[in-house]
């Protein structure tokens, strides 16, 4: 009995520490945005050109990816006053429910208060682990959306795609294809390359070891604590090489409401995921360029 009391009290204490650190991190992000800065490493800031809009593009593979993996990022950015646009590269029609899932995506986007949502319907981008997604096609779609929405930040999965789904990892292949195809030498005699996207920051969501992935606020608290200590002793404000977004528990509840918009996908293990995955509380994004 005493052991269980100690465990419960320890979890409550850890939850309180998490709430404090999450609110602190959130304040750093919000304060930086109010001063006219784009969020940068550690909730610090990196000044942007006055001509740049604080406009973001999230590229996902399937409806509900935005909730399962990128919720902390979306909620923080919208609260910062950023324009957040979303492109979903498939309708998630693996089980023949593509139309329904598309409608659920639109409902979730309303709850997130996103600026725009685009659902791609292309026979070459079929939902499924056995379907190869052409990197050049993905690159072309992202390039079109960058030009259309005038974004200066792009976010997507890393090569592992958090869950290991090939459709997730294919998006980063498309981003890298885009960056490489539109880079060219700065001069005929120089090996240094410049790109059309020099003023656009590309980020990928960091995939982590599966045990850490399902420790919810335990892992999230440790990450935020280490980050808090580093901020006290190391100036990270100028790098812009990574972003850390965290949700206090109130906003976590809002994210769960957004996730429940995807009613067709709310099987038992999705409910379990929403209570155990650290991606429901924090997102760590790393710069690709």
C-alpha positions in Angstrom: 0.0 0.0 0.0 2.8 2.4 0.9 4.5 1.7 -2.3 1.5 2.7 -4.4 1.1 5.9 -2.3 4.7 6.8 -3.1 4.2 6.0 -6.8 1.0 8.1 -7.0 2.6 11.0 -5.1 5.7 10.8 -7.3 3.6 11.0 -10.5 1.5 13.9 -9.2 4.8 15.8 -8.3 6.2 15.0 -11.7 3.0 16.3 -13.3 3.2 19.5 -11.4 6.9 20.0 -12.5 5.9 19.3 -16.1 3.1 21.9 -15.9 5.4 24.5 -14.6 8.1 23.8 -17.3 5.5 23.6 -20.1 4.0 27.0 -19.1 7.5 28.5 -18.9 8.4 27.1 -22.4 5.1 28.3 -23.8 5.7 31.8 -22.4 9.1 32.0 -24.0 7.6 31.1 -27.4 4.7 33.6 -27.0 6.9 36.4 -25.7 9.2 36.0 -28.7 6.3 36.1 -31.1 4.8 39.3 -29.5 8.2 41.1 -30.0 8.0 40.3 -33.7 10.4 37.4 -33.7 9.9 33.9 -35.2 10.2 31.1 -32.7 13.7 29.7 -32.7 15.8 27.2 -30.7 14.7 26.8 -27.2 11.8 29.1 -27.4 14.2 31.9 -28.0 14.2 34.0 -31.1 15.7 34.7 -34.4 14.9 38.0 -36.2 13.2 37.7 -39.5 12.9 40.2 -42.3 10.1 42.7 -42.0 8.9 41.5 -45.4 8.5 37.9 -44.2 5.2 36.7 -43.0 5.0 34.4 -40.0 3.5 31.7 -42.2 4.0 28.0 -41.8 3.3 24.9 -43.9 2.8 21.5 -42.3 3.0 18.5 -44.7 1.5 15.2 -43.5 0.8 11.9 -45.1 -2.7 11.0 -43.7 -5.6 12.6 -42.0 -5.1 12.4 -38.2 -1.2 12.8 -38.5 -1.6 16.4 -37.5 -3.2 15.4 -34.2 -1.2 12.2 -33.4 2.2 13.8 -34.0 2.2 17.6 -34.6 -0.5 18.8 -32.1 1.8 20.7 -29.7 3.4 22.5 -32.7 0.1 23.5 -34.3 -1.5 24.8 -31.0 1.6 26.8 -30.1 2.0 28.4 -33.5 -1.7 29.4 -33.8 -1.5 30.9 -30.3 1.6 32.9 -31.5 -0.6 34.4 -34.2 1.1 32.5 -37.0 -0.7 31.6 -40.2 -0.6 27.8 -40.3 -1.4 25.9 -43.5 -1.7 22.2 -43.9 -1.2 19.9 -46.8 -2.2 16.2 -46.5 -0.8 14.1 -49.3 -3.4 11.3 -49.2 -7.0 10.8 -48.0 -5.9 7.7 -45.9 -8.2 5.5 -48.1 -6.5 2.2 -47.2 -9.8 0.8 -45.8 -12.0 2.6 -48.3 -12.9 5.5 -45.9 -11.0 8.3 -47.7 -14.0 10.7 -48.1 -14.9 10.3 -44.4 -11.4 10.8 -43.3 -11.1 13.9 -45.4 -14.1 15.4 -43.7 -12.7 14.6 -40.3 -9.5 16.4 -41.3 -11.5 19.5 -42.1 -13.2 19.4 -38.8 -9.9 19.0 -36.9 -8.5 21.9 -38.8 -11.4 24.1 -37.7 -10.7 23.2 -34.0 -7.0 24.0 -34.5 -7.9 27.2 -36.3 -5.7 26.6 -39.2 -5.4 29.1 -42.1 -5.9 26.6 -44.9 -6.2 22.9 -45.6 -5.4 21.1 -48.8 -6.1 17.4 -49.3 -4.2 15.9 -52.3 -6.0 13.2 -54.3 -3.4 11.6 -56.6 -3.3 8.0 -57.7 0.5 8.0 -57.3 0.1 8.8 -53.5 -1.9 5.8 -52.3 -2.1 5.1 -48.5 -0.2 2.0 -47.6 3.2 0.8 -46.5 3.7 -1.0 -49.8 3.1 2.0 -52.0 6.1 4.0 -53.1 5.6 7.7 -53.1 7.7 9.5 -55.8 10.0 12.1 -54.1 9.8 14.4 -57.1 6.0 14.5 -57.0 6.1 15.4 -53.3 8.7 18.1 -54.0 6.5 19.6 -56.7 3.4 19.7 -54.5 5.4 21.3 -51.6 7.0 23.8 -54.0 3.5 24.8 -55.3 2.2 25.3 -51.8 5.2 27.4 -50.7 4.6 29.7 -53.6 0.8 29.8 -53.1 0.8 30.4 -49.4 4.0 32.5 -49.2 5.3 30.5 -46.3 8.6 30.9 -44.6 8.6 27.8 -42.5 7.9 24.2 -43.6 7.4 21.3 -41.1 7.1 17.5 -41.8 8.4 14.1 -40.6 12.0 13.0 -40.4 13.2 9.9 -42.3 11.8 7.5 -39.8 8.4 9.3 -39.6 7.9 8.7 -35.9 6.0 5.5 -36.4 8.2 4.1 -39.1 5.4 4.3 -41.8 7.0 4.6 -45.2 4.5 7.2 -46.3 5.8 9.5 -43.5 9.4 9.1 -44.4 8.7 9.6 -48.1 7.8 13.2 -47.3 11.2 14.0 -46.1 12.7 12.4 -49.2 10.5 14.8 -51.2 11.7 17.8 -49.1 15.3 16.9 -49.6 14.7 16.4 -53.3 13.2 19.9 -53.4 16.1 21.5 -51.6 18.6 19.8 -53.8 16.9 20.4 -57.1 16.5 24.1 -56.5 20.1 24.7 -55.3 22.8 26.0 -57.6 26.4 27.4 -57.3 26.7 30.9 -56.0 29.2 31.6 -58.8 30.7 29.6 -61.7 34.0 29.0 -59.7 32.4 28.4 -56.3 31.4 25.0 -54.8 29.1 26.8 -52.3 25.4 26.5 -53.3 22.6 28.9 -52.7 18.9 28.0 -52.9 15.6 29.5 -53.8 14.7 28.6 -50.2 17.5 30.5 -48.4 14.8 32.5 -46.6 12.7 29.5 -45.8 13.4 27.2 -42.8 12.5 23.5 -43.2 12.0 21.4 -40.0 11.4 17.7 -39.4 9.8 16.2 -36.3 12.3 14.2 -34.3 11.6 10.5 -34.0 12.6 8.9 -30.7 13.2 5.4 -29.2 9.9 3.6 -28.7 10.2 3.3 -24.9 10.6 7.1 -24.6 7.7 7.6 -27.0 5.2 6.1 -24.6 6.3 7.7 -21.4 4.0 10.7 -21.9 4.8 13.5 -19.3 7.6 11.5 -17.7 9.9 11.8 -20.8 8.4 15.2 -21.6 9.3 16.5 -18.1 12.9 15.3 -18.4 13.3 16.9 -21.9 11.8 20.2 -20.7 14.0 20.2 -17.5 17.2 19.6 -19.5 16.1 22.3 -21.9 15.4 24.7 -19.0 18.8 24.1 -17.5 20.5 24.7 -20.8 18.7 27.9 -21.3 20.0 29.1 -17.9 23.6 28.5 -18.9 23.9 28.4 -22.6 22.6 31.1 -25.1 20.7 29.2 -27.8 18.7 32.1 -29.1 20.6 32.7 -32.3 20.9 29.2 -33.7 17.3 28.6 -35.0 18.4 25.0 -35.6 15.7 23.4 -33.5 12.3 24.2 -32.0 10.7 22.8 -28.8 7.0 23.1 -28.3 5.1 22.0 -25.2 1.5 21.9 -24.1 0.3 22.6 -20.6 -2.4 20.1 -19.6 -5.3 22.4 -20.5 -4.1 22.6 -24.1 -3.4 18.9 -24.0 -7.2 18.4 -23.4 -7.8 20.6 -26.4 -5.5 18.4 -28.5 -7.5 15.4 -27.5 -10.7 17.0 -28.6 -9.1 17.7 -32.0 -8.0 14.0 -32.2 -11.5 12.9 -31.5 -12.6 14.7 -34.6 -11.1 11.7 -36.4 -13.9 9.5 -35.1 -13.5 6.8 -37.8 -9.9 6.2 -36.5 -10.7 6.2 -32.7 -10.1 2.5 -32.0 -8.9 1.3 -28.6 -5.1 1.8 -29.3 -5.7 5.4 -30.5 -7.3 6.1 -27.2 -4.4 4.5 -25.4 -1.9 6.5 -27.6 -3.6 9.7 -26.6 -2.9 9.0 -22.9 0.6 7.6 -23.3 2.5 9.2 -26.2 4.8 12.1 -25.5 3.9 13.5 -29.0 0.7 14.6 -27.4 2.6 16.9 -25.1 5.9 18.0 -26.7 7.4 18.3 -30.2 11.1 18.7 -30.9 11.7 19.9 -34.5 15.2 19.9 -36.1 16.2 22.1 -39.0 16.9 20.4 -42.4 18.6 23.5 -43.8 
